[in-house]
Amino acid sequence: MGVEETERGRGIGAALLVASLVDMASRGYAYAVIGGAGSVEFYAKVAGAVEIAGSVPGFYRDRLQK
């Protein structure tokens, strides 16, 4: 998920995130995992997200082709 830099700070990203989480909840998801979050602070502020200890650099680090 991302918002064009010139459009940031207008609540667009927060609206997209909340809409996505509401939709996921309506489909029965109890939680979401956001891989490679660029701004952990954003997700924490908007959705109360918490970082999973030891999740960086990620599960697929050695499985991805370069």
A tleap script that builds the chain and sets N, CA, C and O, in Angstrom:
source leaprc.protein.ff14SB
mol = sequence {
  NMET GLY VAL GLU GLU THR GLU ARG GLY ARG
  GLY ILE GLY ALA ALA LEU LEU VAL ALA SER
  LEU VAL ASP MET ALA SER ARG GLY TYR ALA
  TYR ALA VAL ILE GLY GLY ALA GLY SER VAL
  GLU PHE TYR ALA LYS VAL ALA GLY ALA VAL
  GLU ILE ALA GLY SER VAL PRO GLY PHE TYR
  ARG ASP ARG LEU GLN CLYS
}
set mol.1.N position { 0.846 -1.158 0.000 }
set mol.1.CA position { 0.000 0.000 0.000 }
set mol.1.C position { 0.891 1.220 0.000 }
set mol.1.O position { 1.941 1.236 0.643 }
set mol.2.N position { 0.475 2.226 -0.713 }
set mol.2.CA position { 1.259 3.451 -0.722 }
set mol.2.C position { 0.439 4.610 -1.251 }
set mol.2.O position { -0.545 4.431 -1.969 }
set mol.3.N position { 0.867 5.790 -0.878 }
set mol.3.CA position { 0.218 7.017 -1.330 }
set mol.3.C position { 1.306 7.889 -1.944 }
set mol.3.O position { 2.391 8.025 -1.378 }
set mol.4.N position { 1.022 8.469 -3.082 }
set mol.4.CA position { 1.954 9.383 -3.745 }
set mol.4.C position { 2.467 10.417 -2.741 }
set mol.4.O position { 1.697 10.962 -1.950 }
set mol.5.N position { 3.747 10.674 -2.781 }
set mol.5.CA position { 4.353 11.588 -1.800 }
set mol.5.C position { 3.645 12.939 -1.738 }
set mol.5.O position { 3.475 13.498 -0.654 }
set mol.6.N position { 3.240 13.456 -2.865 }
set mol.6.CA position { 2.585 14.775 -2.885 }
set mol.6.C position { 1.201 14.748 -2.248 }
set mol.6.O position { 0.644 15.801 -1.939 }
set mol.7.N position { 0.644 13.563 -2.049 }
set mol.7.CA position { -0.705 13.433 -1.480 }
set mol.7.C position { -0.693 12.984 -0.021 }
set mol.7.O position { -1.750 12.855 0.595 }
set mol.8.N position { 0.477 12.749 0.527 }
set mol.8.CA position { 0.579 12.273 1.905 }
set mol.8.C position { 0.176 13.367 2.888 }
set mol.8.O position { 0.268 14.559 2.595 }
set mol.9.N position { -0.271 12.929 4.055 }
set mol.9.CA position { -0.667 13.863 5.098 }
set mol.9.C position { -2.107 14.329 4.990 }
set mol.9.O position { -2.530 15.223 5.723 }
set mol.10.N position { -2.860 13.731 4.083 }
set mol.10.CA position { -4.256 14.114 3.870 }
set mol.10.C position { -5.237 13.058 4.362 }
set mol.10.O position { -6.447 13.208 4.189 }
set mol.11.N position { -4.722 11.984 4.978 }
set mol.11.CA position { -5.588 10.944 5.513 }
set mol.11.C position { -5.940 9.845 4.533 }
set mol.11.O position { -6.725 8.953 4.855 }
set mol.12.N position { -5.375 9.897 3.351 }
set mol.12.CA position { -5.691 8.897 2.316 }
set mol.12.C position { -5.181 7.523 2.728 }
set mol.12.O position { -5.910 6.536 2.636 }
set mol.13.N position { -3.935 7.454 3.179 }
set mol.13.CA position { -3.356 6.172 3.595 }
set mol.13.C position { -4.106 5.567 4.766 }
set mol.13.O position { -4.357 4.362 4.797 }
set mol.14.N position { -4.465 6.408 5.732 }
set mol.14.CA position { -5.215 5.918 6.890 }
set mol.14.C position { -6.571 5.370 6.456 }
set mol.14.O position { -7.004 4.320 6.930 }
set mol.15.N position { -7.237 6.084 5.553 }
set mol.15.CA position { -8.537 5.629 5.064 }
set mol.15.C position { -8.410 4.292 4.328 }
set mol.15.O position { -9.248 3.407 4.497 }
set mol.16.N position { -7.364 4.149 3.516 }
set mol.16.CA position { -7.145 2.888 2.796 }
set mol.16.C position { -6.874 1.743 3.760 }
set mol.16.O position { -7.414 0.647 3.608 }
set mol.17.N position { -6.031 2.009 4.754 }
set mol.17.CA position { -5.692 0.973 5.728 }
set mol.17.C position { -6.915 0.542 6.519 }
set mol.17.O position { -7.179 -0.653 6.655 }
set mol.18.N position { -7.651 1.491 7.034 }
set mol.18.CA position { -8.838 1.163 7.838 }
set mol.18.C position { -9.869 0.424 6.984 }
set mol.18.O position { -10.454 -0.561 7.435 }
set mol.19.N position { -10.093 0.887 5.764 }
set mol.19.CA position { -11.057 0.211 4.876 }
set mol.19.C position { -10.624 -1.227 4.605 }
set mol.19.O position { -11.453 -2.137 4.577 }
set mol.20.N position { -9.326 -1.426 4.407 }
set mol.20.CA position { -8.812 -2.779 4.160 }
set mol.20.C position { -9.012 -3.675 5.374 }
set mol.20.O position { -9.429 -4.826 5.243 }
set mol.21.N position { -8.713 -3.141 6.555 }
set mol.21.CA position { -8.861 -3.938 7.773 }
set mol.21.C position { -10.323 -4.246 8.081 }
set mol.21.O position { -10.646 -5.344 8.535 }
set mol.22.N position { -11.198 -3.288 7.837 }
set mol.22.CA position { -12.636 -3.519 8.042 }
set mol.22.C position { -13.117 -4.605 7.088 }
set mol.22.O position { -13.872 -5.493 7.483 }
set mol.23.N position { -12.681 -4.535 5.836 }
set mol.23.CA position { -13.076 -5.554 4.855 }
set mol.23.C position { -12.544 -6.925 5.262 }
set mol.23.O position { -13.262 -7.922 5.181 }
set mol.24.N position { -11.295 -6.975 5.695 }
set mol.24.CA position { -10.734 -8.254 6.130 }
set mol.24.C position { -11.514 -8.820 7.315 }
set mol.24.O position { -11.801 -10.016 7.356 }
set mol.25.N position { -11.856 -7.965 8.276 }
set mol.25.CA position { -12.629 -8.411 9.442 }
set mol.25.C position { -13.980 -8.965 9.014 }
set mol.25.O position { -14.453 -9.964 9.557 }
set mol.26.N position { -14.599 -8.309 8.034 }
set mol.26.CA position { -15.916 -8.775 7.571 }
set mol.26.C position { -15.822 -10.138 6.884 }
set mol.26.O position { -16.814 -10.858 6.773 }
set mol.27.N position { -14.621 -10.479 6.428 }
set mol.27.CA position { -14.392 -11.775 5.771 }
set mol.27.C position { -13.887 -12.832 6.751 }
set mol.27.O position { -13.593 -13.962 6.363 }
set mol.28.N position { -13.790 -12.451 8.022 }
set mol.28.CA position { -13.430 -13.416 9.041 }
set mol.28.C position { -11.985 -13.404 9.498 }
set mol.28.O position { -11.596 -14.219 10.334 }
set mol.29.N position { -11.191 -12.502 8.970 }
set mol.29.CA position { -9.800 -12.433 9.414 }
set mol.29.C position { -9.735 -11.829 10.811 }
set mol.29.O position { -10.426 -10.853 11.103 }
set mol.30.N position { -8.912 -12.407 11.664 }
set mol.30.CA position { -8.760 -11.908 13.026 }
set mol.30.C position { -7.596 -10.936 13.141 }
set mol.30.O position { -7.552 -10.128 14.070 }
set mol.31.N position { -6.656 -11.005 12.209 }
set mol.31.CA position { -5.505 -10.113 12.233 }
set mol.31.C position { -4.900 -10.038 10.838 }
set mol.31.O position { -5.239 -10.823 9.953 }
set mol.32.N position { -4.000 -9.081 10.660 }
set mol.32.CA position { -3.290 -8.929 9.391 }
set mol.32.C position { -1.808 -8.830 9.677 }
set mol.32.O position { -1.398 -8.336 10.728 }
set mol.33.N position { -1.011 -9.299 8.743 }
set mol.33.CA position { 0.434 -9.158 8.826 }
set mol.33.C position { 0.856 -8.264 7.675 }
set mol.33.O position { 0.519 -8.524 6.520 }
set mol.34.N position { 1.586 -7.223 7.992 }
set mol.34.CA position { 2.030 -6.270 6.985 }
set mol.34.C position { 3.516 -6.490 6.781 }
set mol.34.O position { 4.331 -6.058 7.596 }
set mol.35.N position { 3.865 -7.152 5.710 }
set mol.35.CA position { 5.269 -7.439 5.445 }
set mol.35.C position { 5.983 -6.255 4.835 }
set mol.35.O position { 5.439 -5.574 3.966 }
set mol.36.N position { 7.185 -6.011 5.280 }
set mol.36.CA position { 7.992 -4.933 4.718 }
set mol.36.C position { 7.398 -3.563 4.923 }
set mol.36.O position { 7.483 -2.708 4.043 }
set mol.37.N position { 6.801 -3.347 6.068 }
set mol.37.CA position { 6.178 -2.050 6.345 }
set mol.37.C position { 7.227 -0.950 6.302 }
set mol.37.O position { 8.214 -0.985 7.037 }
set mol.38.N position { 7.004 0.010 5.448 }
set mol.38.CA position { 7.943 1.121 5.333 }
set mol.38.C position { 7.912 2.032 6.534 }
set mol.38.O position { 8.954 2.525 6.966 }
set mol.39.N position { 6.743 2.261 7.077 }
set mol.39.CA position { 6.602 3.161 8.213 }
set mol.39.C position { 5.846 2.450 9.333 }
set mol.39.O position { 4.620 2.522 9.419 }
set mol.40.N position { 6.586 1.775 10.172 }
set mol.40.CA position { 5.986 1.047 11.286 }
set mol.40.C position { 5.165 2.008 12.155 }
set mol.40.O position { 4.108 1.646 12.672 }
set mol.41.N position { 5.667 3.229 12.305 }
set mol.41.CA position { 4.984 4.229 13.123 }
set mol.41.C position { 3.589 4.544 12.583 }
set mol.41.O position { 2.648 4.718 13.356 }
set mol.42.N position { 3.457 4.618 11.260 }
set mol.42.CA position { 2.155 4.893 10.628 }
set mol.42.C position { 1.145 3.810 10.991 }
set mol.42.O position { 0.029 4.112 11.413 }
set mol.43.N position { 1.535 2.557 10.828 }
set mol.43.CA position { 0.621 1.449 11.106 }
set mol.43.C position { 0.286 1.360 12.593 }
set mol.43.O position { -0.834 1.007 12.961 }
set mol.44.N position { 1.250 1.677 13.436 }
set mol.44.CA position { 0.996 1.686 14.881 }
set mol.44.C position { -0.005 2.785 15.234 }
set mol.44.O position { -0.928 2.561 16.017 }
set mol.45.N position { 0.180 3.959 14.660 }
set mol.45.CA position { -0.694 5.100 14.955 }
set mol.45.C position { -2.120 4.857 14.467 }
set mol.45.O position { -3.080 5.104 15.198 }
set mol.46.N position { -2.257 4.378 13.246 }
set mol.46.CA position { -3.585 4.240 12.633 }
set mol.46.C position { -4.322 3.001 13.134 }
set mol.46.O position { -5.528 3.051 13.375 }
set mol.47.N position { -3.603 1.889 13.291 }
set mol.47.CA position { -4.285 0.625 13.572 }
set mol.47.C position { -3.821 -0.067 14.846 }
set mol.47.O position { -4.296 -1.156 15.169 }
set mol.48.N position { -2.907 0.549 15.565 }
set mol.48.CA position { -2.414 -0.099 16.774 }
set mol.48.C position { -1.515 -1.283 16.484 }
set mol.48.O position { -1.361 -2.167 17.327 }
set mol.49.N position { -0.923 -1.310 15.308 }
set mol.49.CA position { -0.065 -2.422 14.913 }
set mol.49.C position { 1.166 -2.487 15.798 }
set mol.49.O position { 1.656 -1.466 16.282 }
set mol.50.N position { 1.657 -3.693 16.004 }
set mol.50.CA position { 2.888 -3.900 16.757 }
set mol.50.C position { 3.849 -4.714 15.895 }
set mol.50.O position { 3.436 -5.599 15.145 }
set mol.51.N position { 5.117 -4.403 16.015 }
set mol.51.CA position { 6.119 -5.116 15.248 }
set mol.51.C position { 6.351 -6.496 15.855 }
set mol.51.O position { 6.400 -6.641 17.077 }
set mol.52.N position { 6.492 -7.495 15.015 }
set mol.52.CA position { 6.782 -8.859 15.457 }
set mol.52.C position { 8.286 -8.974 15.644 }
set mol.52.O position { 9.057 -8.800 14.700 }
set mol.53.N position { 8.687 -9.264 16.855 }
set mol.53.CA position { 10.118 -9.368 17.156 }
set mol.53.C position { 10.788 -10.392 16.254 }
set mol.53.O position { 10.268 -11.491 16.056 }
set mol.54.N position { 11.928 -10.033 15.714 }
set mol.54.CA position { 12.693 -10.948 14.867 }
set mol.54.C position { 12.159 -11.081 13.460 }
set mol.54.O position { 12.586 -11.978 12.734 }
set mol.55.N position { 11.239 -10.223 13.044 }
set mol.55.CA position { 10.627 -10.371 11.721 }
set mol.55.C position { 11.408 -9.684 10.608 }
set mol.55.O position { 11.073 -9.831 9.432 }
set mol.56.N position { 12.437 -8.943 10.967 }
set mol.56.CA position { 13.254 -8.278 9.960 }
set mol.56.C position { 14.572 -9.017 9.889 }
set mol.56.O position { 15.200 -9.190 10.933 }
set mol.57.N position { 15.027 -9.456 8.765 }
set mol.57.CA position { 14.663 -9.042 7.426 }
set mol.57.C position { 13.530 -9.825 6.795 }
set mol.57.O position { 13.187 -9.552 5.645 }
set mol.58.N position { 12.942 -10.764 7.471 }
set mol.58.CA position { 11.774 -11.460 6.941 }
set mol.58.C position { 12.006 -12.933 6.703 }
set mol.58.O position { 13.135 -13.404 6.566 }
set mol.59.N position { 10.907 -13.634 6.659 }
set mol.59.CA position { 10.915 -15.091 6.505 }
set mol.59.C position { 11.491 -15.520 5.160 }
set mol.59.O position { 12.191 -16.530 5.089 }
set mol.60.N position { 11.214 -14.778 4.100 }
set mol.60.CA position { 11.598 -15.183 2.750 }
set mol.60.C position { 12.963 -14.653 2.323 }
set mol.60.O position { 13.337 -14.777 1.157 }
set mol.61.N position { 13.696 -14.075 3.240 }
set mol.61.CA position { 14.991 -13.459 2.922 }
set mol.61.C position { 15.855 -14.360 2.046 }
set mol.61.O position { 16.362 -13.908 1.020 }
set mol.62.N position { 16.032 -15.613 2.424 }
set mol.62.CA position { 16.917 -16.517 1.689 }
set mol.62.C position { 16.191 -17.297 0.588 }
set mol.62.O position { 16.808 -18.102 -0.109 }
set mol.63.N position { 14.907 -17.066 0.434 }
set mol.63.CA position { 14.138 -17.811 -0.550 }
set mol.63.C position { 13.838 -17.011 -1.814 }
set mol.63.O position { 13.377 -17.570 -2.810 }
set mol.64.N position { 14.093 -15.727 -1.778 }
set mol.64.CA position { 13.787 -14.878 -2.922 }
set mol.64.C position { 14.961 -14.878 -3.894 }
set mol.64.O position { 16.123 -14.843 -3.490 }
set mol.65.N position { 14.632 -14.918 -5.180 }
set mol.65.CA position { 15.676 -14.853 -6.204 }
set mol.65.C position { 16.148 -13.418 -6.335 }
set mol.65.O position { 15.368 -12.473 -6.207 }
set mol.66.N position { 17.398 -13.278 -6.585 }
set mol.66.CA position { 17.970 -11.934 -6.757 }
set mol.66.C position { 18.334 -11.688 -8.175 }
set mol.66.O position { 18.829 -10.612 -8.508 }
savepdb mol mol.pdb
quit
